[in-house]
């Protein structure tokens, strides 16, 4: 594990694989940390890719910023991290909130994106009801901590049948959620509630795009992935069966196969 001071925060990150490999930046979602990407980091680094997997500001081992952290803050943090590592361009991938951060990265730093990987995410701006929900949840996490929330959402983060079928995976996901700093999670929720609409950004993308979604995702279902695919018709859409909102941990072999196949195409055109 490495760390660096970026824009007033200390970010911890993994830098795996050969230094000369095609860089792949993997952005976790809420309320997780970089270990969410462990199956992908192993597979990609063994295949010769350079994998950068950070803990976002306020998550994992990285320092928390109280108040409100916008998706633009996360995107600029990650641009600073790539600059620190001497990486001018990378494949940028994210799941859920991480996918929205990847879209924000594309919006703010398009010249640094070799390709996009968008897993189980959505492009429109938050609804009025969604804004109210995220702000209420932020208040609750500050008041109560993460434990109750984690227990309530585990069967939505994973497909409900996988909570019992994959006990080690469920335990890992619960551990990540419970270990998250409530101040960091709350700040991200408040900032995410004010996210912009990314549909225009996606419609302008000309670099390769991989869209992945768990077949049984209840948070960002297949319809959301299909909506992104309509915006980016040259993109590849892959549906992972027997998975919910986190197919990278629920079905890592299927997820990794799709990702490695996509990266092979990116390498050919890089």
N, C-alpha and C positions, 0 to 999 in steps of 0.2 A: 504493500500500500504506500502511496505517495501523497504528499500534500503541498499546497501552494496557496499563497494569499492572493486573492482576486477580488478587486472592487469591494474591499472592506470585509470580506469573508474568507475563512480558511476552508478550502475545498479539498476533500480527500478523494483519491481516485486510484483505479488500477490501470496500468499501462502494460498490456500483455502482447506477446507475439514478437516477431522480428521488427526491428525499428524501420526497416525498409519496406515492410509490407503495406498494402493498401490500407489506409486508416479508416476505421469504422468506429464512430462515436455512438454509444448506446445510452439512451436517456430513460431512466426508470420513471414509473408513475407514482401517484400518491396512494397511500402513505408508505412508500417502500424505500429501498436503498439499492446500491449497486449490486448487491448479491442476488437480486432478482434476475440478473443477466448471467449468472454463473454458468448455466448450460451452454449459452451462446458464446460467452467469452472463451470457454474451453475449446469448443468446436472450431470457432473461427481462428483462434490463435494457433491451434494445431494445424489448420489448413494454410497457414502462412500470412494471415491478415494481422494487422496491428490493431488491437482492440483497446479503446479508451472508454472505461466505464466509471463515471464519477458518481459520488453522492452529491445530489443537488444541495444548494444552500438550504439549511434547515432540516435536512434528512441525513440518516446514517451518521457517519462520523464528522460530517461537515458542520460548521458553526451556523447557528440560527440567527436570523434577523427578525426581530419582533415587528408587529404592525401589519404591513402589507407588502408582499413580494409579487410583482407582476411577472407574467410569462416572459416579458421583454428582459427583465432582470436575469432570469435563468438563461435566456438565450445569450445575453451579453457575457454572463459568467463563462459559458461554454466557449464562446468565441475567444475570450481571454485565455482559457485553458489551452485551447488549440494553439494559440500564439505562443504561450509559454513553452509548449512542447515542440515548437518549430514546425507545426503542421499547417500548411496553407489551405488545403482542401481535404474534405473527408466525406465518406458516406455517413449521413446523419439519420439515426433511427431512434424511435421512441414508442412507448406503449402508453395508452390512455393519456393522462396529463403530459407524459413525456412525448407523445405524438403531437400534441398541441404545441409543446415547446419546440419540437422539430419544425413544425409549420412556422412558428414565430422566427426561428433561426433562418428559415428560407426567406421569410419576409424581410428580415433585417440584414442578413449576410448572404445573399444568394450566390455571390461569387465564390463562396467557400464550400458550397454544397456540390459534391460529385453525384450524389444520388440520395433519394429519400426512402426510408422504410417507416411506414405508418401502421402501427398495430393497435387495433381495438381502440379507436379514437374517433373524434367527430370534428367537423370543420366550422359549423356556425357559431356565432357569438352566443353567449349565455342568454337564456330567457329570463324574464322578470322573476318568474317563480324559482328558477335555478339560482339566481342571484340571492334571493331571500334564503333559500335552503343552505347555500354555501356559507353565508354569513352567520346564520343560526348555528350551523355545525361548527364553525370556527369558535364561536362563543362557548359552545358545549365542550369542545376539546380542551379549551383553556381551563374551564371550570372542573371538568371531570377526569381529564386524562384520556388515554387512547384505548384502555382495555375494553370498556363496554362497547364502544364503536366497533372495535375489531371483531368482537364476537357477533355483532349484528350483521356485519357485511361479508363475513368469510364465505357464505354460500352464494354470494353474488360476485365476489372477486374470482372465485373458482366456480365452475359449474357445480350445482348442488350435489350431483352424484359423485363428483371427484373429491369432495370433502371427506367422504368415507372411503372411497376407492384408493385415494392417494394420501394416506395419513401423514407421511413424511413431508410431502409437498404442502399440505394444509398447515402442518406445524410450522414450517419455514415461513409461510405467508403470514400466519398469525404472529410469529415472533418479530418479523419485520415491522408489522403495524404497531404492535405493542411497544416496540423499542423507539419508535419515532418521537422526536421532541414535539410536544403539543403546540409549543409556540411556533415552531417551524411549519407544522402542518396547517395551523390556523392562518398564518401569514400567507401561505400559498393559496389556501382556499379563498381568502379575501381578494387576492390579486387575480386569481383565475376567474372569479365571478365577473370581472370586468374585461375579460379577454375580447379581442376584436373578432370579426368574422374573417375566416381564412379562405373562403371560397374563391375570392378573386385572386389571392396569392397562388392557390393551387392551380387555377385555370391557366396561369401564366407559366407554369413549370414546364421546362423542356428537357430536363435531365431525367434519367430513369427513376421510376417510382415503383416500389413494392407495397401493396396494401395487404395486410394479413388480418384475419379476424377469426376468433373462435366461433364455431357454428352455433353455440348455445350461450353467447355473450348476452347478458340482460342489461348491462349498462350502455354499451355501444353496439347494438345488434348488427346483423348482416346488412340491414337496410342503410345504416350509416356508412359502412364500407362501400356499398354499392353507390351511394351518393357521391363519395369521393372519387370512385372510379369513373362516374359520368363526367366529373369535372376534369379528370386527367385520363382521357381515353386511351393514351398510350401506356398507361400503367398496367402492372400485373396484379390481379386480384387472386389471393389464395385463401381458401376457407379451410380451417383446421377442425376436423371432426373430433368429437369427444373432448371439447374444450370450451371454456367460458371466456372470461375477460382477460385471462392471463395464459394464453396458449403456449407461450415460451417456457413456462414451468409445468403446465398440465400435460402437454404433448411435445416435449423438447426435441425428440428425434424428427417429428414431422415439421416442426417449426424450423429447425436447423437445416433440414434438407431444402426447404423453400428458400431460406435465406442464402445458403451457400450457392444454390443454383442461380439466384438473382445476382449475387456478387461476382460470379463467374462472368456473367454478361456485362456487368459494370467494368470489370477488369479488361475485357476485350475492347471496350469502347473508350477506356480512360486514356 
